Amino acid sequence: MTQAAAEEFNALEAEFDAAGSEIETVAREEIGGDFWFISQADGFEDADAEKLIATREW
């Protein structure tokens, strides 16, 4: 599920590029942290944060 969501962010990055912008570094870190937080809240205490967003291109 998280990989599909990361791919949605990948698609957003293309829109940012088309607008002459980008997803800022702080936002990238926050998004990754939110993926981890949600996995913890859903009971996946052993989730690896990097694996959750492995399909990211940002």
C-alpha positions in Angstrom: 0.0 0.0 0.0 2.8 2.4 0.8 4.6 1.8 -2.4 1.5 2.7 -4.4 1.2 5.9 -2.4 4.9 6.7 -3.0 4.2 6.3 -6.7 1.4 8.8 -6.4 4.0 11.3 -5.0 6.2 10.4 -7.9 3.5 11.5 -10.3 3.1 14.7 -8.3 6.8 15.5 -8.8 6.2 15.5 -12.5 3.5 18.1 -12.0 5.9 20.2 -9.9 8.5 19.9 -12.6 6.1 21.1 -15.2 5.3 24.1 -13.1 9.0 24.9 -12.6 9.0 23.8 -9.0 10.0 20.7 -6.9 9.1 18.9 -3.7 11.4 20.5 -1.2 13.8 18.5 0.8 12.0 19.2 4.1 8.7 18.1 2.5 10.3 14.9 1.3 11.6 14.1 4.8 8.2 14.9 6.3 6.3 12.7 3.8 8.7 9.8 4.5 8.2 10.3 8.3 4.4 10.3 7.8 4.6 7.0 6.0 6.5 5.5 9.0 4.1 7.2 11.5 1.0 5.8 9.8 2.6 2.3 9.6 3.2 2.4 13.4 -0.3 3.6 14.1 -1.6 0.7 12.0 0.3 -1.8 14.1 3.4 -2.4 11.9 5.9 -1.7 14.7 8.7 -3.4 12.8 8.2 -1.5 9.6 11.4 -0.3 7.9 10.9 3.4 6.9 13.1 3.0 3.8 11.3 0.0 2.6 7.9 1.8 3.0 9.0 4.4 0.5 11.3 2.2 -1.6 9.5 3.1 -4.9 10.0 6.8 -4.4 11.8 8.9 -7.0 11.9 12.0 -4.9 
